[in-house]
């Protein structure tokens, strides 16, 4: 199922000079305030000067307040006539469910489980952890394992402080991991929600709130800044920015199917879906990560 993130949007934003051509939008969740919306626009908008954002129906400019954002059409205009405004072309990483089959991330899994012991999004505790029963819980990579080459090339390793040697990129560090319920993990990997470390670690849902997590706060158990075990704020920040890009820019990024029951023609589903080349590359990197053919 390809899906489209634009379906159901009740917030749309435009250049004031082109009121019929939306630059993007979002499905409004209760946790989104005027302040957080302006912050999200700051991720998307490239401007040569200051700009203001106006709710078209009232003509009132948004202010960075904690008032809930209202649905509607928002116009963006520069304060100075000569200033320019455009939408960023920053890349959005193609993301699939972050699982590997090589065993390379066994230490990652063990350390994240030991640290968290619960779904850090919903707060659901694993009552069977003492007998090593983790059914229903999964260790999620904040930055996807399939993007390790991008991770290394762009210097994301600098955000990992507990790497095992100079040649370890750190993508399988527990600082890049969170324990989640399985269905929550799928939504996280699909950029359906994210955690904003710059807004009190608040969870924002970008695709409705099926599981009642919007507005919750990331459990403190996984964010101990006094040790090298806590999840990296920089990686959480990266995931939040990616979620904004995926869900709010233009018509949004493709939403990939992740449920392939036994007997499903997975290859056929991928090839007939959105951006098959990028998806196939991500799937291959994920499955072959850490495998040596020498």
C-alpha positions, 0 to 999 in steps of 0.5 A: 500500500503506497499511502499518502500523507496528505490525506486528511490534512486539516492544516495547510500553509502557503506563500502569501503571493500564491494562495492557491498552491499549498507548500504543505500541511499536516494532520493536526494533533492535539499536542501541536501548539502555535509555538511548536507549529512555528518551530516545525515551519522553521525546519521546512522554510528557507527565508532570506529574512524574517517572515510571519505566519497568518491564519487566513480566516482571521488575519491574525499572525501566529505567536510562539504561544502554548495555545493549541493550533487551529485547523485552517489555511496559513499564509507565510509572508516576508516582513520585507518585500525584497526577502524570499521564501522557499521550501527546503530541499533537504533529503528525507531518508527512505526508511523501512522497519529497522531489523537486521538478521546478521546478529551484529546488533545483539549487543545493541538489543541487550543493552537497550532492553537492559536500560529500558525494560519497558516501551518508552513511548507508551510506558508499558512495562515488560513483566516477563523481562526477568525470564528473558521473554520479550515477545511484543517488544522490539529494539528500534534504531533512532537512525535506521540501520539501513542508512549506515553509509549515510550515517558515517559519511555525514559524521553522525558518529560524533553523536555517539560517545560509547563506540567500541573502538575507532572503527565502530561507527556507533549505529548499533550503540544503545544511544541510537536505540529505544525499546518499543512495543512492536506496533509502536516500532512500526509507526516510529520507523514510518515517521508517523510520530516522533519525539522532540527533545527541544519541547520537553521530549514531547511526542507528536503524532503526524498521522492521527493518534490511533494508539493514544501517544500524542502529547505523551513524554518520552520515558526518562529511563532512556534519557540519562544524560549523566551516563553514556547509556542514554539515547542521544538528543541529537539523534532524536532531533534528527528523527524529529526533523525527518518526521517533519520533512516526511509528513509536512513538505509538499504532499509528503513522502511515500508511506511504505507497507511493512506487513508482509505475511508468509507467502506474500510476494514481497519483491512484487509488492516493493516493485509495484509500490512507491519509489521501488529503487530507493526502497529496495536499496534500503531493504538490501542494506538492512538485510546485508548490514555487517555481512562480509563476502570476503 
